[in-house]
Amino acid sequence: MQIAVIIPAYNEEVSVAQVVTEFKSALPEADIYVGDNNSVDATAEKAKEAGATVVSCRLQGKGYAVRHMLEEIDADIYIMVDADLTYSAENIRDLIKPVAEHRADMVVGLRQQVHSTAFSFTHRIGNFLLTHLLNKTFKVQLKDILSGYRILSRELVDNLVLLSEGFEIEVELTIRSLEERYRILEMPINYRSRISGSESKLSTWSDGFLIFYTIITLFRDYNPMNFFVILSLIFFITGSGTGISLIIRYLQTGLMQHTGLAIITAICILLSVLLFLMGLLLDSSYRSWRMVRKEMQRLRQLIKDEHNR
């Protein structure tokens, strides 16, 4: 079984060598790859000295780096981990086992703080809110959707279409796996503070908003009926509220006042109907697309099986 450890890295010269060394020691049979994402320090040199194969990732962003490595590297199991030394390799074999035994398609490292400063307050709150939003939106019970420590099966990597450019890559991996009915298992891992001299590239507000936007857009793409029904209900309730107000005033005074309010009511009701119809149309298109995609996957598997014979 071929195992690849992929480590996206941008200006991580302080920690990348230690990450490579830890995983080489814990999993000597694995191939270690560091995706150098246009670092301006000695990240690539430190990674090579530690024994990793450096893959140059020219497009800037963690999402681009991960996607590039998944496309370029051939393996049966992929271990995705950050280069900042916050994730421990001590129980990596336990994490691999469910994927190797085909009991899970993706194992996510559920972060448990080793140091009290490992999570900043804003990151802790942001992770909680975004995870809660995803759980409510997709009706699941995950605990850590932003973990960068993941074990991926070959089948999952081959069949998921990823589009993320930056730190939203973890959320996209989770959502696309859920929608494609892949099995996700969360397992506890130790999460450490960054070492001295290492700085986080994650922006709490801008990247947090981007992750929030990713959840909403993927919900729209994968559940168009539910998404547009929710929007339709919002406009319907708004229009109904203003309409009832106009009717009450008319019954009380016998006069149709507030022409502007009447226009708003009509627009809201019209938008409500249009959004509902749009949801029906897109839902039908999405179901057709899924059928075509499943048939293409089936044919591709048949071709692969025939080739292996």
N, C-alpha and C positions, 0 to 999 in steps of 0.2 A: 504494500500500500504506500503510495507516494503522498507525502505530507509537505505542504509549503506554508511557511510562516511569512506573511506579508506585513511589512511595517512601513506605512506612509510616514514620511519625515520631512519637516521644513525647519531648518535652523535648530537642529537638536544635537549639536556636537557634544554637549555636556553629558547626555544620557544615552545616546543611541548605541554606543559600544557595549554598555552594560546590559541593555535590553537584548542585544544579539548574543552576548555571552551567556546570559541566563537561559535563553531558550535553547542554545546549543548544548548546554549542560543538562537541562531537563529533558530534552528531546533530541539526542544526537543523530537520529536517523532522518530528521527533517531537513529540508532545504530552507535556508533563511534568505529572504529578499528584503532589501530596504529600498523603498521608492523615494528617491531624492527629488523633491518637488521644488526645484530651483533654489536650493539653499545657497546662501551667500557666505556661509561659514564652512567649517571642516566636517560637516555631517557625512558626506560621501566618503571621505578619506578615513574617518574613524570607523565607519561601518565596514569598509573593506579590510582594515587592519584587524577587526574583530572576527573576520571570516564570513561576512555576508556578501551576497551578490547584489550589487547596486543596479537598480533599474531607474533610468532617467525618465521622469514624468514632467513634460514640458508645460502642460496646461496647469495654471495655478489653481490650487484648491484641493482639499482632502478628498472630496468626491471624485475629482478627475484622477487623482493618484491611485485610489483604490480601484476604480473601474479599469484603469490602464493595466494594473498588475493582474487583476482577475482575467483580463483578456489575453495577456501575454504569457502568463505562467500556467503550465499544465500540471495538475495534481488531482488526487482523489479526495483529499481533505485540505481545506484552506483554513489557516489560523490567522485572523486579522487582529492586530494589536497596535496600540500607539507606541511612539518612540520616546515617550517622556518618562519611562520607568515607573509609572503609577500602577501598572498592572503586574502582578506577580505570576511567575511561570511555575510555581511550586506544585500546583495540582492540575497541570495541563493534561496529563494522561486521563484523569477523571473526566475532564471536560470533553476530550476527544471520544471517549468510549461510547456515549449514546449515538453519535454520528457514525462511528465505525461499525456499530452493531445495528444500524438502520432503525434506531428507535426515535431519532430526531433528525431533522434536516438542518436545523441551526440551533446551536447552543449559545446562549448569551450569558456573559459573565455578570452576575448580579453583584454589584459593588458593595462591599462591606468595609467601612472605614477602619484602617489600621491606625491612622493618626487623626486627631480631632480636626485638623486643619485641611484634611484631604479634600473636603467639599467646602467651598465658600457658601455663605448663607444664601446669596442670590442664585448660585447654581443649584443648591438644594431645593429652593422654592420653585425655580424654573423647571427642574426635572420633575418635581411632583405635579405641577400644573399641567405640563405637556403630556406626561404619562396618563394623568387622569382624563385629559381631553381625548387622547387616543383610545383609552379603554372605553369611554362612553360612546365615542364615535363608531368604533369597530366591534363593540360588544365583546371585549376580551378582558383578561385580568393579569396584565403584565405589570412588573414593578420597576423596571429600569430600561426604558426604550433608548436612552442616550449612551449606553455603555459602548465603548469602542473595542471591547474584547469579545470576539465572536469566532465560533468554529462553524464553517460552512461546508456542506456536502457538495460534491461535484455536480450532482443533478440540479441542485438549487442554483448554483452559479451559472450553469449552462442555460437555464430556462428563465431566469429573471432578467428583465430589461431595466437597467438602472440609468437614471438621467441626472442625478444630483451632481452639483459642482463642488460643494463645500461640506460643512459640518452636519448638514442634514442627511448625509449618506446613511447614518445609522437608522434614522427614522424611516427612510425610504426602503431600506433592506427589510425592516420589520413589517411595514405595511404591505409591500408587494408580496412578501412571503405569506402573510395572513390571507391575502386575497387569492393567492394561488393554492391555498389549502396546504401549505407546507407546515410541518410540525416544528414549533419553537419551544425550546426548553430553557428555562433560566436556572443557573446553578451559581451558588455563592462563591465569590473570589475576593481575595484581599486587595484593597485599593489604598495606595499610599499617596502621600503628599509628593509634589514635585521636589526634586533635589535642588540644592542651592545653585543659582545661575541659570536655571531652566524657567522659561516663561511661557504661560499659556497663550495660544493663538486664538482661543475662543473668546469672542465678544458676547458678553451676557445679553445685551439688548438687541444688537443687530442680528446676531446668529440665532438668538431666541425667537425673534420675529420671523426669521427665515424658516426655522423649524416649524413654527406655528402655521405659517403659510403653506408649507409642504404638506402638513397633516390635512389642512382644509382642501387643498387642490387634489390630493390623492383620494380623499373621501368623495369629492365631486367626480373624479374620473372612474372610480371603482364602484361607487354607489350613487349613480346619477339620479335614480328615482327618489331615494331618501333625501338627497341633498336638495333637489329642486322642490320636493314636497315641503320641506322645512321653510325654504324661502317663500313658497307659495302661501303657506299658512301665515307667515309673518305679515305679508301684504294683505291677505284676506282679513286677518284680525284687525289690522290698522284701518283698512277700508270699512270694515263692519262697525268699528268704534266711531269713526267720524260720521258714517251714515246714520247710525242709531241716534247720535247727537242731533243731526239735522232733522230727523223725523220727530223726535221729542219736541224740539223747538217749533216745528210746523204745527203739531197738535196743540201746543200751548198758545201759539200766537196766530195761527192760520196763515202765516207768511213764510215764504222760503227765503231765509236770510243766508248770508255768508256764501256767496257764489264760489269763492275760492275754495272753501271747504268741500263743496259739492264736486268741484273738479278733482280735488285730491282724492275724494272717495271713489270717483269713477276710474281714475288712473290706477289706484291701488287694487281695485277689483279686477280690472283688465290685466294688470301685471300678474296678479295671482293666477288667473286662468292661463295666461301665456306660459308662465313658469311651470305650471302643472303639465301642460301639453308638451313642453320642452323636455321635462323629466321622462314622460312616457316615450317620446321619440328616442332620446339618448339611451334610455334603458334598453330599448329594443335593439338599438345599434350595438350596444356593449355586449349583450347576450350573443348576438350573431358573431361579433368579433371573437368572443371567448370560444365559441364552437369551432370557428376556423382555426384559431390558435391551437386548441387541443388536438385537432386533426393533424395539423402540421407537426406538432410534437410527437404524435403517434407515428407518423410516417418517418420522421427523423430517427426515432428509436428503432423502427424496423430496419431502416437502412444501416444504422450502426450495428445492430445485431447480425445482419447479413454480412457486413464487412468483417466482423469479429470471427465469423465462421470460416 
